[in-house]
Amino acid sequence: MHIACYVLRTNKRTVLVDTGVGPAPAPFFGDMRGDLIHGLSLADVKPESVDTVFMTHGHPDHVGWNLFDGKPSFPDARYILSEADWSAFHDPAVQAAFPFQYVDQTLTPLKALGMLDQIDGETALSDEITAIPAPGHTPGHMVVSISSRGQRAMILGDVLMHPAQFAEPDWGSIFDMDPDQATATRKKLLGRLEMEAMTAAQCHLPHPGFGGWWCAPRAAATGSRWSATRGLYSQRRRRAVASRMTIRLPSLLIRPID
């Protein structure tokens, strides 16, 4: 499974969206070890330069590098999570559904350290970046809307788990905690991506995870299509560095960290 985090760099802020699988072997993911810190170093991002760590939701493959050896991996950052997901993932019944424990290692200490901000509803993270509720995959799942001088992008978190869901939004994931709500959210956001011609970034689509979505005319019987950003940006618009798959909006940079 492809698991990506995203760095957003404005003129004033460095925002990390999700922290991926952590440094310890994750049994639920085939003992995968996350390589976030090394990936950030390749992008010339030092952990202490990160101002905000925004968690789209509380699943273990999105919060794994929050801490390392009990200490915050990003010592000068505010960590942000929805109130709904904080409550959900501290529910003993929800924790019991996972084959390994991770909440007390990756989420709970942040509050004790005074580094956690819990949010409820649409919340501005900066002038260009806004967190928007997108429930269903988890109760407090959120996406990140980005706007810079007329150009728009959205980081979808786990609204989708597979490219097939662009064409078949009714197809869900076994990890959706509320499948009906997840489907409704997916359809709503796919419609918004199309209507507003937004670039999409997704944590589990094939590398680099950027792309565009549109619905072809039904008469053509081709349905919905996903266009990877590799072609859209590096060949047509030359607005990205193809070798590093970085999207540069006029005053903002978006880069996936695998």
C-alpha positions as CSV (number, residue, x, y, z in Angstrom):
1,M,0.0,0.0,0.0
2,H,1.2,3.5,-0.9
3,I,1.2,5.7,2.2
4,A,2.1,9.4,1.7
5,C,2.2,12.5,3.9
6,Y,2.3,16.0,2.5
7,V,4.3,19.1,3.2
8,L,2.7,22.5,2.6
9,R,5.1,25.4,2.6
10,T,3.8,29.0,2.4
11,N,5.7,32.2,2.8
12,K,5.2,32.0,6.5
13,R,4.3,28.4,7.5
14,T,5.4,24.8,7.1
15,V,2.5,22.4,7.6
16,L,2.8,18.6,7.6
17,V,-0.3,16.7,6.8
18,D,-0.3,13.3,8.5
19,T,2.8,11.5,9.8
20,G,2.3,8.1,8.2
21,V,3.5,4.7,9.5
22,G,5.9,5.1,12.4
23,P,9.5,4.0,12.9
24,A,8.6,0.8,14.7
25,P,7.4,-2.3,12.7
26,A,3.6,-2.0,12.2
27,P,2.2,-5.5,12.2
28,F,-1.0,-4.4,10.6
29,F,1.0,-3.2,7.6
30,G,3.3,-6.2,7.1
31,D,5.8,-4.9,9.6
32,M,6.4,-1.8,7.4
33,R,8.6,0.9,8.9
34,G,7.9,4.5,8.1
35,D,10.6,6.7,6.6
36,L,9.1,10.1,7.1
37,I,12.0,11.9,8.7
38,H,14.4,10.7,6.0
39,G,11.9,11.8,3.4
40,L,11.6,15.2,4.9
41,S,15.4,15.6,4.9
42,L,15.4,14.9,1.1
43,A,12.9,17.8,0.8
44,D,15.1,20.0,2.9
45,V,12.6,20.1,5.7
46,K,13.9,19.9,9.2
47,P,11.6,18.6,11.9
48,E,12.0,21.8,14.0
49,S,10.9,23.9,11.0
50,V,7.4,22.4,11.0
51,D,4.9,24.8,12.5
52,T,1.8,22.5,12.3
53,V,1.2,18.8,12.1
54,F,-2.3,18.2,10.9
55,M,-3.8,14.8,11.2
56,T,-6.6,14.0,8.7
57,H,-7.8,11.3,11.1
58,G,-6.6,8.9,13.8
59,H,-5.8,5.7,12.0
60,P,-2.3,4.3,12.7
61,D,-0.9,4.9,9.2
62,H,-1.6,8.6,9.6
63,V,-0.2,9.3,13.1
64,G,2.8,7.0,13.4
65,W,5.6,9.5,13.5
66,N,3.9,11.9,15.9
67,L,6.4,10.9,18.5
68,F,9.7,9.0,18.6
69,D,10.9,7.4,21.8
70,G,8.1,9.3,23.7
71,K,9.2,12.7,22.4
72,P,7.5,14.8,19.8
73,S,9.1,14.3,16.4
74,F,8.3,17.9,15.6
75,P,9.1,19.8,18.8
76,D,8.1,23.2,17.7
77,A,4.8,22.3,16.1
78,R,1.2,22.4,17.2
79,Y,-0.5,19.0,16.5
80,I,-4.1,19.3,15.3
81,L,-6.8,16.6,15.4
82,S,-10.6,16.7,15.3
83,E,-12.4,16.4,18.6
84,A,-14.6,13.6,17.1
85,D,-11.6,11.5,16.2
86,W,-9.9,12.1,19.6
87,S,-13.0,10.8,21.3
88,A,-13.5,7.9,18.9
89,F,-10.0,6.6,19.1
90,H,-10.0,6.8,22.9
91,D,-13.1,4.6,23.0
92,P,-12.0,1.2,24.3
93,A,-14.3,-0.6,21.8
94,V,-12.6,1.1,18.9
95,Q,-9.1,0.4,20.3
96,A,-10.0,-3.2,20.7
97,A,-10.8,-3.5,17.0
98,F,-7.2,-3.0,16.1
99,P,-4.8,-6.0,16.3
100,F,-2.1,-3.8,18.0
101,Q,-2.2,-0.8,20.4
102,Y,-1.0,2.5,19.1
103,V,-3.2,5.3,20.5
104,D,-1.3,5.6,23.8
105,Q,2.0,5.8,22.0
106,T,1.0,8.3,19.2
107,L,-1.9,10.4,20.3
108,T,-2.5,10.5,24.0
109,P,0.9,11.9,25.0
110,L,0.4,14.9,22.8
111,K,-2.4,16.2,25.1
112,A,-0.4,15.6,28.2
113,L,2.5,17.5,26.6
114,G,0.2,20.5,25.9
115,M,1.0,20.2,22.1
116,L,-2.5,19.1,20.9
117,D,-5.2,21.4,19.5
118,Q,-8.6,19.7,19.1
119,I,-10.8,21.3,16.5
120,D,-14.5,21.0,15.6
121,G,-15.8,22.1,12.2
122,E,-14.1,24.0,9.4
123,T,-10.9,25.5,10.7
124,A,-8.3,27.8,9.0
125,L,-4.8,26.6,9.4
126,S,-3.3,29.6,7.6
127,D,-4.5,32.2,5.1
128,E,-4.3,29.6,2.3
129,I,-5.0,26.3,4.1
130,T,-8.3,25.2,5.6
131,A,-9.3,21.9,7.3
132,I,-12.8,20.8,6.4
133,P,-14.9,18.0,8.0
134,A,-15.3,14.9,5.7
135,P,-16.7,12.2,8.0
136,G,-17.4,8.6,7.3
137,H,-14.0,7.0,7.1
138,T,-13.7,8.0,10.7
139,P,-16.2,10.2,12.7
140,G,-13.9,13.2,12.6
141,H,-12.1,12.6,9.3
142,M,-11.1,15.9,7.7
143,V,-9.6,17.0,4.3
144,V,-7.4,20.0,3.6
145,S,-8.4,22.6,1.1
146,I,-5.7,24.8,-0.3
147,S,-6.2,28.1,-2.2
148,S,-3.5,30.3,-3.6
149,R,-4.2,33.2,-6.0
150,G,-7.1,31.5,-7.8
151,Q,-5.6,28.0,-7.9
152,R,-7.1,25.2,-5.8
153,A,-6.0,21.9,-4.4
154,M,-7.4,19.4,-1.9
155,I,-5.7,16.7,0.2
156,L,-8.3,14.0,0.6
157,G,-6.9,11.9,3.4
158,D,-8.7,8.6,3.1
159,V,-11.8,9.8,1.3
160,L,-10.6,7.4,-1.3
161,M,-8.4,4.3,-0.9
162,H,-8.2,3.1,-4.5
163,P,-8.3,4.8,-8.0
164,A,-11.3,2.7,-8.9
165,Q,-13.4,4.7,-6.4
166,F,-13.3,7.7,-8.8
167,A,-15.4,5.7,-11.2
168,E,-17.3,3.7,-8.5
169,P,-17.8,6.1,-5.5
170,D,-20.2,3.6,-4.0
171,W,-17.4,1.2,-3.5
172,G,-16.2,1.5,0.1
173,S,-13.3,0.3,2.3
174,I,-13.4,-2.2,5.1
175,F,-11.8,0.6,7.2
176,D,-14.7,3.0,6.8
177,M,-16.3,3.3,10.2
178,D,-19.5,4.6,8.8
179,P,-19.8,3.3,5.2
180,D,-22.9,5.2,4.2
181,Q,-21.5,8.5,5.4
182,A,-18.2,7.7,3.8
183,T,-19.9,7.2,0.4
184,A,-21.9,10.4,0.7
185,T,-18.8,12.3,1.6
186,R,-16.8,10.8,-1.3
187,K,-19.5,11.7,-3.8
188,K,-19.8,15.3,-2.4
189,L,-16.1,15.9,-2.6
190,L,-15.6,14.3,-6.0
191,G,-18.3,16.7,-7.3
192,R,-16.5,19.6,-5.8
193,L,-13.2,18.6,-7.3
194,E,-14.8,18.4,-10.7
195,M,-16.8,21.6,-10.5
196,E,-13.9,23.7,-9.2
197,A,-11.2,22.0,-11.3
198,M,-9.2,21.3,-8.2
199,T,-6.0,19.3,-8.1
200,A,-6.4,16.3,-5.7
201,A,-3.8,14.7,-3.5
202,Q,-4.5,11.4,-1.8
203,C,-2.6,9.4,0.7
204,H,-3.1,5.9,-0.8
205,L,-3.2,6.4,-4.5
206,P,-0.1,5.3,-6.5
207,H,2.9,7.6,-6.3
208,P,2.9,10.6,-6.5
209,G,-0.8,10.7,-5.4
210,F,-1.5,14.0,-7.3
211,G,-4.0,14.3,-10.1
212,G,-7.2,15.6,-11.5
213,W,-10.7,14.1,-11.8
214,W,-13.5,14.6,-14.3
215,C,-16.6,12.9,-15.4
216,A,-16.7,12.0,-19.1
217,P,-20.0,12.4,-21.0
218,R,-22.2,9.4,-20.2
219,A,-23.0,9.1,-23.9
220,A,-19.3,8.1,-24.4
221,A,-19.8,5.3,-21.9
222,T,-16.4,6.0,-20.4
223,G,-17.6,7.2,-17.0
224,S,-15.3,9.0,-14.6
225,R,-11.6,9.4,-15.1
226,W,-8.5,10.0,-13.0
227,S,-5.6,11.8,-14.6
228,A,-2.3,11.5,-12.7
229,T,-0.4,14.7,-12.1
230,R,2.8,13.3,-13.7
231,G,1.2,14.0,-17.1
232,L,-0.9,17.0,-16.2
233,Y,1.9,19.0,-14.6
234,S,5.2,17.8,-16.0
235,Q,4.2,17.6,-19.6
236,R,1.3,20.0,-20.1
237,R,1.7,22.9,-17.7
238,R,5.3,22.7,-16.5
239,R,4.3,23.9,-13.1
240,A,5.9,21.1,-11.2
241,V,9.4,19.7,-10.8
242,A,8.8,16.3,-12.5
243,S,11.7,14.5,-10.8
244,R,10.4,15.5,-7.3
245,M,6.7,15.8,-8.1
246,T,6.3,19.1,-6.3
247,I,3.2,21.2,-7.1
248,R,3.9,25.0,-7.0
249,L,0.9,27.2,-6.6
250,P,1.7,30.9,-6.9
251,S,2.5,31.4,-3.2
252,L,2.5,27.8,-1.9
253,L,4.4,24.5,-2.4
254,I,2.9,21.0,-2.0
255,R,5.1,18.0,-1.9
256,P,4.4,14.3,-1.1
257,I,6.7,12.6,1.4
258,D,6.6,8.8,1.0
